[in-house]
Each structure stands twice: as C-alpha cells, then as structure tokens.
C-alpha cells in the first residue's frame, strides 16, 4: 500500500523557518518525481515545487523561489521542503504528492501538514 | 504561466443527475489535463489523467474529454458521495496550475 506521511508543520512567526518532511512507502521512491502542493484555508490548490528522481531537475512556483528549497533522500524514501522567510500568505496545508509519471498528475497524496505563519 | 479557468464555480444537482464541469486553458496544453476530487478535510484524489483516462479503481461514471484549450469532466449519474469539490490541473508546463475548483452541491 502506498503511503505518504508528512510532518514538520506548525505555528511560526513571519520571517521564520520550517522544514517539512514526507516519508514514502509502498513504492520505489527513487523512480518518481515528487511534489509539494499547498492549500490555503478555504482556498484552492497550488503546486509549490517538484523534484526529479535523481534531483537533477527542480522547479518552483514563482512565489516561493529563493525562499523554499525542495530536496530528497532516496536512501530514506524521504522528501523535504525547507521553508525560509515565511510570510502570512504561506499559511496552508502542505501536501506531499507522488507523480503518476509522464506528466499525468499526482496519483498519491499525503494527509497534509498545516503551516501557520502568524505573530 | 498557463491559467486554468473552471466553470461553474458551483452547481446544484440531485442524486442520479448528470453534471458537466468545464476547464479552459489560457493556451494549448494538448491533453495534459487532470481532474481531482477533494472531500472536506481530505487530500485530493486523482480521477482522470491525460484528459480522458480513468485512474485505476475510479468508477466509470466519471469521464473526461477535450484537447487543446477546452476540456470537460462529466459525472454521469451522481452518487451521494460525489457531492464535493473538483479541480482541473494542467501538467503541460511549469508551473503546474489548477483551476479554482467546482463545488458540486446537493439540490
């Protein structure tokens, strides 16, 4: 059974940092692109970042470029999102999502972890 | 960035009805269009990928069509568990973008 389990969310002050983790199981993690997608309270979905299997390609949405860093450790079946210089508009549930492959969407998602940026 | 415009933003229907949601891309995305269902408090679930391919274990009452810039998503006979929110997403080019969502409500 495929599972994605996020952790690391919480309350942080504006300008602060947080590191999210996602541990994968039930599939060969190193074979797939992985993604972070977020959803602000009561709002729609926003793709944040993704990373190729070997880390050789990384993409970010413009609003987080220079502040967020995606990374992965294939030996630990884990995906990470280092979030720095956090702003109120970064408040959201952050989901880890597995690429289906071939640019065909995300077939498995974690339960999400809530990040709240507030003073 | 490719903008995805979903319509309607909400609709009301009854169990057994057929409903259609449309999604329009701001430029051609071939068939790189996916549809998700999201229930309150839950992660999204992939229903349709590649505009018209049904994801594994998804009931056949869900279907999708289209190419280029115009796409449709249809639920042929609404079941009680289908009353929730649906999103389209383009996977043609970065940044992958979602439509704003369509809330399917019980009439």
Interface residues (C-beta under 8 A of the other chain):
Chain A: X37 X44 X45 X46 X47 X50 X59 X60 X61 X62 X95 X100 X103 X104 X105 X106 X107 X109 X110 X111 X112
Chain B: X1 X32 X34 X36 X38 X43 X44 X45 X46 X49 X50 X53 X55 X87 X89 X91 X92 X94 X95 X96 X97 X98 X99 X100 X101
